[in-house]
């Protein structure tokens, strides 16, 4: 392990030395740098002083923001635009290395100019405003005099900040070179003001709604017909034949008992269907009664007709086969399970909520986020209903069972164990960042702020609220450029450069 760490440190120092020799030799000659962002590209230009009548080399690093890869081919131009709109264009159509274009800027007239970098490539054509530069003389060389607006590392000094922000501005920066960024899973974006919903998080199970599943059983003793084609996952429509049974000699139930039971079931279905039209019963109750009648009628038919002909076991509603308990040619007895059928949607989410959070759920949930380990989050923002809250605490788990209904299909199958985040009407405003931007630095939540192309500030933050993959934080200003992927790599690089390989915060 020590050998690996030593090797990493040597490589890091070697890379820095190489860059010093290659790109930073002009620093002693009062070189300047600028970082700017467009919609398609990021520009990080390190340039020699601007002197009228002389050539200044600009090592222009171009990153494609779609995937934060280096621009490998295309045309990159530095444009000096005067106050009257006249342009002097200095172009380079070949990369010195992946992502780096050495643009030679040769201004002829001293003065102040708007600086624009123009990129033309297969990724798109874009002009990126990059501030204001001054072209000077050999005695007073020029360079950047005004950054490219709010989205620049040269934040204006007259912005008002709180004490935490002042401290962050004074913090030392961490170097993370473009070559390292391009080799790493890396991305940045602007921090934005917004709001997230208050929420309750709880472990949960995805299950079928009450009345939306039925276990079909054998109505009589029989043999499963060879023509039966039923399998898990099969989609069926109401009335489809699921199982064919060849009746065998019946057991203890008499014909008169079967007739009476079937007649009673038939009457119950008719009565419930009338009540359903009046809205006095649920659709689930009606379908359970229909399933009962569907299981009795073939039994009665078999008892009356003996073994003449096979009996068809039909689906009582549209749904999918969840379980199969039979095989073709197998013998079954009356009451044996044959097929379990489920219907989705709706879907129920059965959550085990902490007792302290239950009172918050008396508000109508506005949304639901479901996430399983290794799975993509499922966001439900419509068709959500709070079905019930248990009146007591489960003695085994110390939680309260809460059931929510979703009126749409979701990616997670029934029986999935998920984390449910139940969104409430309350909102928490502030600066919203992706949860992936937050790095655990020895127990301290940290976000890395990009102050220029290869320099980053380690900013300690406070997480005010979380919702799914977003968080409201204190310690970051709106429109600061933050690292949303690759923060852990920057932390490792800073530890290697400082020798704090254990990662302790001092």
C-alpha positions, 0 to 999 in steps of 0.5 A: 500500500505504501508503494502504491501511495508513493508511486501515486505521489510521484506521478502527481508531482511529475505531472505537475512538473511537466505542466509547469515546464510546458504551460506555465513558463510564461507565468514569470512574464505576467501571463494571464488565464481565463475560464468561461462556459458556454452551453456546449463548451468550457474554455480554460485559456492560459495566455502570454501577455498581450503586446501590440505587434507581437505573438502571444500563445494561448494554450486553450483547453476546450472541454465538451460539456455534454460528456466533459471530454476533451475536444479532439478535433475542430477549429478554435479561434480567439476573437478580439472584438473592438468597441465598433464591432470590428473583429480580429480572428486568430484561429487554430484548426489542429489540436496540439493534444487532445483538448488543447489548442495552441492559438497564436494571438497577434494583435496589432493595435493597443486598446481594450477588446471583448474577448470571445473564443469561437469553437467549431466542431462536430459537437456544435458551433459556439461563441463563448464570451470570455471577458475584456482584455487589454492589448498593451506595449512591451513596457506595459504588457496587457492581459485580462482586465475583466472576467466574463461576468457572473460565471467566472472565477474572478468573482467581483469583490463588491458582492456581499457574502456572509462570514462563511462565504468570506472564509470560503473565498479566502480558502486555499485552492486545490489543483486538479489538472484538465488532463486529470479531469478528462481521465476521470468521471467528472462533471460540473454545473451551476448551483441554482436556487430552488426548493425541495419538498419536505419528506418522510423516508421509510423502508417499504414493500411493493405489493398488489392492491387489496382485491387485485389478486386472486388464487384460483383453486381446483373446483373438483378432483381432476387431471390438468389437461395437456392443452394447458399453457399457463406460465408466470408473467403471462398477460390474460384478459377476463374470461381467458382459459387458464387451466383445463381440468379433466374431472375425476370421481368427486369426493365428499360434496353432494350435488345438492350442496353444490347447487345450493352454494352455486345459486347463493354465489350467483345471487350474491354476484347479481346483488353486488353488481347492482350495488356497484352501479350505485357506488355502494360497493367496490369493484374489488368486492364484485370481482372476488364474488365473480371469482368465487362463482367462476370456481363453483360453476365448473364444479357443479357442471362436473358433478352433473355431467360426470367425467364427460368433457374438460372444465375450463378455469377462466380468469376473473379479471384482466391481469398477469399470472404471478404463480403457477402450482400445476403441471400438465397431466398432474392430478389435483384435488378439490381446493388445491391451488392452481394459479395466482393472478394479480392485476396492476395498476393500481399498486400498493406501497406498504411503508414502515414509518417511524412513529415520530413521522406518522403525524406528518402524513396526515397531509396529502402526499404530493409525490413519492420517490422509490429507490432500490439498491442498484436501481434507478429512482422511480418518481411518482407525481400523479395518481398517488393516494394515501390509503391507510395508516395503521392505528398501532405500532408493530411490536416486531419492528417498532414502526407504523404501517402506512399504505399508499396507492399508485395508479400507474405501473412502475419499474419495480416488480411486486414484492420489491423491497425499496426505500420510499420517500413520501413527499409532503406539501411543505417546501424548503427553499435555498440553493439546490445541488445534486446529492452526488456533489456532496463529498464525505470528507472524514465526516464533514460534508464538502462541495468542491467549487470550480474557481477556474479551469484547474482550481477548486475550493473545498467548501464545507456545507450544511445540508438543510434538506434532502429529496431524492437525488437533490439537496438544499445546502448552506455554504454555496451561492447561486451561480457558483460552478460546482463539481457534481461528479469527481469530487472524491477524485479531487479530494484524493488529489489534494490529500496526495499533494499535501501528504495527508494520505489518511484523509484527516481534516485539520 
